[in-house]
Amino acid sequence: MNSDATVSTGDIARLVGMGRAAVSNWRRRHDDFPQPVGGTASSPLFLLREVESWLRRHGKPVAVSLGDRVWQHLRARADDLRLGESVAAAGALLLRLRDGDDRQSEQLPGGALVQRAVDADSTRLLAQLAAADGFLGAFEFLCTRYQQAHSRRLLATSDELCSLIARLVLPADGTVLDPACGLGNLLYAVPAGRALGQEIDESSAVITAVRLRLRDVDATVLAGDSLRHDEIGAHLADTIDAVVCDPPFNDRAWGYDELTGDPRWEYGLPPRGEPELAWVQHCLARVRPGGLVAILMPPSAASRRPGRRIRGNLLRAGALRAVVSLGTGMSDLWLLRRPEPTDRAPQHLLLLESDGDFAGIEAAWDRVLADAPSAHDPLVAIIDLLDDDVDVSPARHRVRGTAEVGAEFRAALERFRSTAVEPPALAVLDEQRVLPMTTVGELAKAGSILVQTAPPRMALNAGDVPALTSEDLVTGQTPSGLTRSISGLVPVEPGDVVTAPTGPVRVVADSGAVLGPHLTSYRVDPDRLDPDFLAGFLRHAGRLATSGSSRLDARRVRVPRLPLAEQQDYGRAFRALADLEDSLRQTAELGAALVRSGLDGLADGHLRPG
């Protein structure tokens, strides 16, 4: 085993069967916990041998499987940006070991990447893993770990959604194409007789090809940009029975200038800011007449004004047959059929909100294809959609019955009535209690607090590192910002007290994010200072500063000198007040939802005064 193998906090949590928060707590409370040797501030890496030694010294259960040892060995031999190359090379080696020759591996995309020599230790470990789990099982394990390590960059389609798409477009053997196949999850799920794929990232293309070939699927996967350089579909368009696709979203550099006169734009030239409609037309151009297309789309693509002409043409031609909303925070699923010359244009479009009911999607789609809709299917007349907006969002055309409106109103009323939170029990004193005081600055000098601030030129809405924002402090929600990995980022840990210049203060509950712009964290020594106690006095000082004209100097904030047990009593009271404030804010939001539901129900005739 390579002595330089590294692990992340998530890896450590998995090794001991605990959560990430436990690992973060060990790092904070134990001075002898191993120091990071790589990674980033928000995702540090530690030497596996040092972590194993520390866990054993502290009596923590640890079991490193053969698969994890192979994974950490591969990870130690490449930086994170080239980790995909290591996984791809390992896959090519497993294919050669299984076949006993190079015939299939020579057909993989990647060229030099596939032929790259794998060291003797890696070969031995991979052979051991294949002997234990099988060649396919061994490679699937490595692919799973790779996706977990780069979960923010490798936005893989979920297995459940892949299975649904497979059932919708290709229930029997046939030829299927994925022109933006990523790591091959969609192609892997489709029971195809022949699988075709193209992927702009070379390592991902190799990984997809190996996954399919280890399953003995007749697969052709090439590396390249399908929109600019279609290496597969253009030559096989009449033979492709179905196309599945989870394309990159919001890619304004998709090739608008080079592809203005491309024959694929049968339904209109996609505007520069509508790359997803370019992918829709590419898929339709590559499937055979009568073939089906399933493509995941951002919900906004159903209503953005620049795309209305193309949406209208798709409807008029009968190509767009269904738009399915998969749920809050998820993509929409567009289902299309390439028209045949003898087709009669359909009169209705299926606009379905699934709420996770994948079986219901499949049944409704089967009825659409059979031209045998049920009275309960949410069908909208195409003539009604061809207005100035051509909005095909399912929520926009929702037809709700009285039972649904009534259930929604009753649910909103019940949630509103159940939000009461008791304030803390506070004793009223006969006279003011005078306490010995210190300041945040003095506590920092004494080592009771570590004060850290975010980098001065930090930018949000770019990158893939989760960042805590001022708004998150107000609402108590999980980190909503994203930033780039730059030097000076300050990771937050459970128990950190985080403040913003505008006044919000919050005790952090989870790790995995960094401080956002203009935020400050106060990391307390838990043996000397209670975080909720400190947060309460920082918040009190911030309220006084914002109500007056002075600017808060946090280092001069006065904090009582109290024993830890008494601090914790104060901390519980401050925490209860913070919970009460959160509950009141949620009550206001629920009240607004209740009012909206009541207004809509009364106005639409589903409710009456009573």
ChimeraX attribute file (.defattr): number of C-alpha atoms within 10 A of each C-alpha:
attribute: neighborCount
match mode: 1-to-1
recipient: residues
	/A:1	12
	/A:2	16
	/A:3	12
	/A:4	17
	/A:5	21
	/A:6	28
	/A:7	27
	/A:8	20
	/A:9	21
	/A:10	20
	/A:11	22
	/A:12	24
	/A:13	18
	/A:14	16
	/A:15	17
	/A:16	16
	/A:17	12
	/A:18	12
	/A:19	13
	/A:20	18
	/A:21	18
	/A:22	17
	/A:23	19
	/A:24	19
	/A:25	14
	/A:26	12
	/A:27	16
	/A:28	17
	/A:29	13
	/A:30	9
	/A:31	9
	/A:32	9
	/A:33	17
	/A:34	18
	/A:35	14
	/A:36	16
	/A:37	13
	/A:38	16
	/A:39	15
	/A:40	16
	/A:41	20
	/A:42	20
	/A:43	19
	/A:44	17
	/A:45	22
	/A:46	22
	/A:47	20
	/A:48	24
	/A:49	17
	/A:50	16
	/A:51	18
	/A:52	18
	/A:53	13
	/A:54	15
	/A:55	16
	/A:56	11
	/A:57	9
	/A:58	8
	/A:59	8
	/A:60	10
	/A:61	11
	/A:62	17
	/A:63	11
	/A:64	14
	/A:65	11
	/A:66	15
	/A:67	21
	/A:68	19
	/A:69	18
	/A:70	24
	/A:71	23
	/A:72	24
	/A:73	22
	/A:74	23
	/A:75	22
	/A:76	18
	/A:77	16
	/A:78	14
	/A:79	13
	/A:80	16
	/A:81	8
	/A:82	12
	/A:83	19
	/A:84	23
	/A:85	21
	/A:86	21
	/A:87	24
	/A:88	27
	/A:89	24
	/A:90	24
	/A:91	29
	/A:92	28
	/A:93	24
	/A:94	25
	/A:95	23
	/A:96	16
	/A:97	16
	/A:98	15
	/A:99	13
	/A:100	9
	/A:101	11
	/A:102	14
	/A:103	11
	/A:104	15
	/A:105	22
	/A:106	14
	/A:107	16
	/A:108	24
	/A:109	25
	/A:110	22
	/A:111	13
	/A:112	9
	/A:113	17
	/A:114	23
	/A:115	15
	/A:116	16
	/A:117	12
	/A:118	15
	/A:119	8
	/A:120	9
	/A:121	14
	/A:122	19
	/A:123	17
	/A:124	13
	/A:125	19
	/A:126	25
	/A:127	19
	/A:128	16
	/A:129	23
	/A:130	19
	/A:131	12
	/A:132	13
	/A:133	16
	/A:134	16
	/A:135	21
	/A:136	20
	/A:137	16
	/A:138	21
	/A:139	27
	/A:140	18
	/A:141	16
	/A:142	21
	/A:143	21
	/A:144	11
	/A:145	18
	/A:146	18
	/A:147	16
	/A:148	15
	/A:149	18
	/A:150	16
	/A:151	13
	/A:152	13
	/A:153	11
	/A:154	14
	/A:155	13
	/A:156	19
	/A:157	16
	/A:158	10
	/A:159	13
	/A:160	11
	/A:161	17
	/A:162	20
	/A:163	18
	/A:164	17
	/A:165	25
	/A:166	24
	/A:167	15
	/A:168	20
	/A:169	22
	/A:170	21
	/A:171	12
	/A:172	12
	/A:173	12
	/A:174	16
	/A:175	22
	/A:176	30
	/A:177	31
	/A:178	28
	/A:179	30
	/A:180	25
	/A:181	28
	/A:182	29
	/A:183	25
	/A:184	25
	/A:185	21
	/A:186	28
	/A:187	30
	/A:188	21
	/A:189	18
	/A:190	27
	/A:191	19
	/A:192	23
	/A:193	13
	/A:194	19
	/A:195	23
	/A:196	23
	/A:197	30
	/A:198	30
	/A:199	24
	/A:200	18
	/A:201	18
	/A:202	21
	/A:203	24
	/A:204	24
	/A:205	26
	/A:206	32
	/A:207	29
	/A:208	31
	/A:209	32
	/A:210	32
	/A:211	26
	/A:212	22
	/A:213	19
	/A:214	20
	/A:215	12
	/A:216	10
	/A:217	18
	/A:218	14
	/A:219	25
	/A:220	19
	/A:221	27
	/A:222	27
	/A:223	23
	/A:224	21
	/A:225	17
	/A:226	22
	/A:227	20
	/A:228	13
	/A:229	12
	/A:230	17
	/A:231	18
	/A:232	19
	/A:233	23
	/A:234	15
	/A:235	10
	/A:236	15
	/A:237	17
	/A:238	14
	/A:239	16
	/A:240	21
	/A:241	23
	/A:242	29
	/A:243	32
	/A:244	28
	/A:245	25
	/A:246	24
	/A:247	20
	/A:248	16
	/A:249	15
	/A:250	13
	/A:251	13
	/A:252	13
	/A:253	10
	/A:254	22
	/A:255	15
	/A:256	20
	/A:257	9
	/A:258	9
	/A:259	16
	/A:260	13
	/A:261	10
	/A:262	12
	/A:263	13
	/A:264	20
	/A:265	19
	/A:266	14
	/A:267	21
	/A:268	18
	/A:269	21
	/A:270	22
	/A:271	16
	/A:272	18
	/A:273	16
	/A:274	21
	/A:275	23
	/A:276	25
	/A:277	23
	/A:278	23
	/A:279	25
	/A:280	27
	/A:281	21
	/A:282	22
	/A:283	26
	/A:284	26
	/A:285	20
	/A:286	27
	/A:287	27
	/A:288	20
	/A:289	18
	/A:290	16
	/A:291	22
	/A:292	25
	/A:293	30
	/A:294	25
	/A:295	22
	/A:296	24
	/A:297	25
	/A:298	18
	/A:299	22
	/A:300	13
	/A:301	21
	/A:302	21
	/A:303	16
	/A:304	16
	/A:305	15
	/A:306	15
	/A:307	23
	/A:308	20
	/A:309	18
	/A:310	21
	/A:311	26
	/A:312	24
	/A:313	17
	/A:314	20
	/A:315	25
	/A:316	17
	/A:317	15
	/A:318	22
	/A:319	23
	/A:320	25
	/A:321	23
	/A:322	23
	/A:323	25
	/A:324	25
	/A:325	25
	/A:326	21
	/A:327	14
	/A:328	9
	/A:329	9
	/A:330	12
	/A:331	17
	/A:332	24
	/A:333	22
	/A:334	20
	/A:335	23
	/A:336	26
	/A:337	23
	/A:338	25
	/A:339	19
	/A:340	14
	/A:341	8
	/A:342	6
	/A:343	11
	/A:344	10
	/A:345	13
	/A:346	17
	/A:347	14
	/A:348	20
	/A:349	21
	/A:350	23
	/A:351	23
	/A:352	25
	/A:353	20
	/A:354	15
	/A:355	13
	/A:356	12
	/A:357	11
	/A:358	15
	/A:359	10
	/A:360	15
	/A:361	19
	/A:362	15
	/A:363	13
	/A:364	20
	/A:365	21
	/A:366	14
	/A:367	13
	/A:368	20
	/A:369	11
	/A:370	9
	/A:371	10
	/A:372	10
	/A:373	18
	/A:374	11
	/A:375	7
	/A:376	7
	/A:377	16
	/A:378	19
	/A:379	21
	/A:380	18
	/A:381	12
	/A:382	19
	/A:383	14
	/A:384	9
	/A:385	18
	/A:386	18
	/A:387	11
	/A:388	10
	/A:389	17
	/A:390	23
	/A:391	22
	/A:392	29
	/A:393	20
	/A:394	23
	/A:395	13
	/A:396	10
	/A:397	15
	/A:398	14
	/A:399	11
	/A:400	10
	/A:401	9
	/A:402	13
	/A:403	10
	/A:404	12
	/A:405	19
	/A:406	16
	/A:407	11
	/A:408	17
	/A:409	21
	/A:410	15
	/A:411	13
	/A:412	20
	/A:413	18
	/A:414	13
	/A:415	16
	/A:416	19
	/A:417	12
	/A:418	9
	/A:419	15
	/A:420	12
	/A:421	14
	/A:422	11
	/A:423	13
	/A:424	14
	/A:425	8
	/A:426	7
	/A:427	6
	/A:428	7
	/A:429	7
	/A:430	6
	/A:431	6
	/A:432	7
	/A:433	6
	/A:434	7
	/A:435	10
	/A:436	9
	/A:437	11
	/A:438	14
	/A:439	16
	/A:440	22
	/A:441	18
	/A:442	16
	/A:443	18
	/A:444	16
	/A:445	11
	/A:446	10
	/A:447	14
	/A:448	19
	/A:449	24
	/A:450	15
	/A:451	18
	/A:452	17
	/A:453	18
	/A:454	18
	/A:455	17
	/A:456	11
	/A:457	8
	/A:458	17
	/A:459	15
	/A:460	19
	/A:461	13
	/A:462	11
	/A:463	15
	/A:464	16
	/A:465	23
	/A:466	24
	/A:467	27
	/A:468	26
	/A:469	24
	/A:470	25
	/A:471	14
	/A:472	17
	/A:473	21
	/A:474	15
	/A:475	14
	/A:476	17
	/A:477	11
	/A:478	16
	/A:479	22
	/A:480	16
	/A:481	24
	/A:482	20
	/A:483	22
	/A:484	16
	/A:485	18
	/A:486	12
	/A:487	10
	/A:488	13
	/A:489	23
	/A:490	20
	/A:491	23
	/A:492	26
	/A:493	23
	/A:494	18
	/A:495	22
	/A:496	26
	/A:497	26
	/A:498	26
	/A:499	26
	/A:500	20
	/A:501	16
	/A:502	14
	/A:503	19
	/A:504	20
	/A:505	27
	/A:506	26
	/A:507	23
	/A:508	19
	/A:509	14
	/A:510	17
	/A:511	22
	/A:512	21
	/A:513	24
	/A:514	27
	/A:515	28
	/A:516	29
	/A:517	21
	/A:518	17
	/A:519	24
	/A:520	21
	/A:521	26
	/A:522	23
	/A:523	24
	/A:524	22
	/A:525	17
	/A:526	14
	/A:527	9
	/A:528	16
	/A:529	21
	/A:530	22
	/A:531	25
	/A:532	25
	/A:533	23
	/A:534	26
	/A:535	24
	/A:536	24
	/A:537	20
	/A:538	25
	/A:539	18
	/A:540	13
	/A:541	19
	/A:542	24
	/A:543	15
	/A:544	14
	/A:545	16
	/A:546	14
	/A:547	8
	/A:548	10
	/A:549	8
	/A:550	9
	/A:551	11
	/A:552	19
	/A:553	13
	/A:554	16
	/A:555	14
	/A:556	13
	/A:557	20
	/A:558	18
	/A:559	20
	/A:560	15
	/A:561	15
	/A:562	15
	/A:563	11
	/A:564	16
	/A:565	12
	/A:566	13
	/A:567	20
	/A:568	18
	/A:569	14
	/A:570	19
	/A:571	21
	/A:572	17
	/A:573	19
	/A:574	20
	/A:575	20
	/A:576	18
	/A:577	17
	/A:578	19
	/A:579	17
	/A:580	18
	/A:581	15
	/A:582	16
	/A:583	16
	/A:584	15
	/A:585	14
	/A:586	16
	/A:587	18
	/A:588	14
	/A:589	13
	/A:590	19
	/A:591	17
	/A:592	14
	/A:593	17
	/A:594	21
	/A:595	15
	/A:596	13
	/A:597	20
	/A:598	23
	/A:599	12
	/A:600	15
	/A:601	18
	/A:602	12
	/A:603	11
	/A:604	12
	/A:605	10
	/A:606	16
	/A:607	17
	/A:608	10
	/A:609	5
	/A:610	3
